[in-house]
Amino acid sequence: METKRQISQDEINAIAWKACDTFRGVMDSSEYKDYILVFLFFKYLSDLWKDKKEQYMKEYKNNLTRVKRKLDRERFILPDGCSFDDIYRLRNNENIGEIINTSFAKIEESNKEKLRGVFKADFNSEDKLGRTKERNIRLKHLIDDFADDKMDLRPSHIGNLDIIGNTYEFLIKNFASAAGKKGGEFFTPPEIAELLAKLLEPKSGDRISDPTCGSGSLLLKVAKEIGTNDFSLWGQENNNGTWALCKMNMFLHGVDNARIEWGDTLRRPLLIEGDSLMKFNIVVANPPFSLDKWGQEEAKSDKYNRFHRGLPPKSKGDYAFISHMIETITKEDGKVGVVVPLGVLFRGSSEGKIRKQLIEENLIHAVIGLASNLFYGVSIPVALLIFKKNRRTKNILFIDASKEFEKDKAQNKLRDEHIKKIVKTYQDYKTIDKFSYAAKPKEIKENDFNLNIPRYVDTFEEEDEVDIPSTMKEINALEVELKNVQKKMKGYLKELGFKEEV
């Protein structure tokens, strides 16, 4: 008997990306990503359920009662009539959009704790998918794209259970790239996420949180760094559609116990214990840069006293997110890693006062400047800020990693060697000429608590001394050559009958 060839990660990625052709030109990628990702998630659930059912049917010799009892104990339930195969059989029905919506609603109802609210896309929407005939054609194409002969996602066929999670991240990354600034709101490039994860050094048993978690890529990277399953993930996301993506992403990566809340972290934090903010060992985030109208008025009467160091300006929410993050870490060993625009390091007024207090409380551990154009939709250079409770030093380490990147088409990339260099420098916590500097509190104070990296890391390269005699000799030779060329040109023009202008 011939062994079935396992489909590769690249093949699944290519099939999933090709499925997007159904929607290209009809709507923006920032919109149709929801349809593709939801359908991929549904296909995975359906194929996983099919695999389990076949396994138990074989194990219990087609004893349906025992098979049902076993299936009822799985991590999710797929109701009868709601599988991909069921929808495939009905793909030519005129009400196929309604059939898909009904099936998804039943799946949510059968898995309230884990999957409620994740199927946000409306597959019967005239506004999004067109009138009945056009809509049905598009949905039929989509269903055909995910058919078993093209994309069989059963674990017994793809081998690696995480392959679907990888495909999901591949799609999110490509949607983010295509969506530009909108995409950057729901996805942090994996290289940046990996760098932050290594800098924060998570350990077994840690509670890890992201108050602006997007699709959950940062949380998952930090968790993966631990190397065990002994951790808990907590997040909050303001965008309802992106919150659903995060819930699916957690499920696909086997993280069933993640608690992901939907809501505005600054106006209404939902990760609460009793009347207090929950505390975490690690808080990590890539919040929206300089968010306007972040909720300054509400912050004046914040019941959790998150802004006791001062209110950030109403048109720039950077320090509002930072303040929230610091107030949610444990007193003993809490750490914060956050991506910020460079203005956070040196802007004055209320932000300067907050920064000064953070420095005086000895909370800032490192300031790491990165290259420009590393993030989707953000061409400016950015910085990583690392905060720590109970630091053993009062110095602050500055790292200028603005030259650590590789040019890759439209997007710059951090490579493994760049990440390793930054992490090692951070761990050694030493001054390296033109790359890092461990600044003493006195120096920080003398700079009026300005954390702009060039104030501490001198990357100026002196130009070679100009050899004037050699340069003059070269100029003279070029002038002689130019005269000879001009003389020849005049000769050619004369031969062609052109008269020399007076």
Order of alpha helices (4+ residues) and beta strands (2+ residues): alpha-alpha-alpha-alpha-alpha-alpha-alpha-alpha-alpha-alpha-alpha-alpha-beta-alpha-beta-alpha-beta-beta-beta-beta-alpha-alpha-beta-alpha-beta-beta-beta-beta-beta-alpha-beta-alpha-alpha
